[in-house]
Every structure is written in C-alpha cells, then in structure tokens.
Amino acid sequence: ACITALNNVIDAMRPGATADDVAREGMKGIDLAGEGVIFHGCFGYSLGVTVPPSWTDGAISLFLGGSQVLLPGMVFHVPMGLRILGSCGAMCSETVLITENGSEALTTTERKLFEVVA
C-alpha cells in the first residue's frame, strides 16, 4: 500500500494538478492497507524556505481538499507511512521535482520495502 500510494502520488504530480488531485490518487494506494491502519494524512510537503516557519520546510502540503496548484520547479518530500499501533509500520518516501511535463524523483534508492527488526 505504501509503495502503491507513493507511485500514485508521483504519477499525479504535474503542473496544474492541485494538492487534492494528488492526494486522491494517493488514497487509492492507502486504501489497499485495509482497516485499522493509521496514515498521517499528508501526501507530501514542499521543500524550501517559508515564512512563518513551520514543522515542515515548505508552505504547500498535499492533502485531501487542498487547493494549492503545483508549478514547475517546486520540490516536495513525499512520505508514505502506515502504522498499526503497537504492532508494526511501513514507510517509504521520495524527494520529487515538478517538471514542465510531470515529475521527477530525485532520489535513486530502489522502491521496495526493507525489513528492519529491532
């Protein structure tokens, strides 16, 4: 579900798309996780300087209902994190550039889940 949501979000990130457009595509992946899974609700946030400062680096967050429009040159961190409290969690993320024709993942790590056992 994490990887599908991540792929869906990146595929939807293009000039003219709204935060809501992107989040709706991401939800299609999140929904695959089923009942009882907690998702933080943010499909990405812009990177860069903001005024006033916030816990995220950027001024635009990608969430359901968001009206911000994506433009070429914007850069986002796209974190997909799913958790079952007290049991387990899964997370994957990318840094993504909005290009003239769509989007480009700036990270090069393979999109797959790595098991970490504590």
Backbone hydrogen bonds, N-H to C=O, Kabsch-Sander energy under -0.5 kcal/mol:
donor,donor_aa,acceptor,acceptor_aa,energy
5,A,1,A,-2.7
6,L,2,C,-2.7
7,N,3,I,-2.8
8,N,4,T,-2.7
9,V,5,A,-2.6
10,I,6,L,-2.5
11,D,7,N,-2.5
12,A,8,N,-1.7
13,M,9,V,-1.2
13,M,10,I,-0.5
14,R,12,A,-0.8
16,G,70,L,-2.7
17,A,14,R,-2.1
19,A,68,Q,-1.9
20,D,66,G,-2.1
22,V,18,T,-2.1
23,A,19,A,-2.5
24,R,20,D,-2.6
25,E,21,D,-1.4
26,G,22,V,-2.1
27,M,23,A,-2.5
28,K,24,R,-0.9
29,G,25,E,-0.7
29,G,26,G,-1.1
30,I,26,G,-2.1
31,D,27,M,-2.9
32,L,29,G,-1.3
33,A,30,I,-2.1
34,G,31,D,-1.1
37,V,34,G,-0.9
38,I,83,R,-3.4
40,H,81,G,-0.6
43,F,41,G,-0.6
43,F,62,L,-3.5
45,Y,77,H,-2.1
46,S,60,I,-2.7
47,L,75,V,-2.9
54,S,56,T,-0.7
58,G,46,S,-0.8
62,L,44,G,-3.4
63,F,61,S,-0.9
66,G,63,F,-2.3
70,L,17,A,-3.0
73,G,98,I,-3.3
74,M,71,L,-1.8
76,F,96,V,-2.8
77,H,45,Y,-2.9
78,V,76,F,-0.5
78,V,94,E,-3.1
80,M,78,V,-0.5
80,M,92,C,-3.3
81,G,79,P,-0.6
82,L,90,A,-3.2
83,R,38,I,-1.9
84,I,88,C,-3.1
85,L,83,R,-0.5
87,S,84,I,-2.5
88,C,84,I,-1.6
90,A,82,L,-2.8
92,C,80,M,-2.1
94,E,78,V,-1.2
96,V,76,F,-3.0
96,V,94,E,-0.5
97,L,104,E,-2.7
98,I,74,M,-3.0
99,T,97,L,-0.6
99,T,102,G,-2.0
104,E,97,L,-2.3
106,L,95,T,-3.7
107,T,95,T,-0.7
112,K,110,E,-1.4
118,A,116,V,-0.5
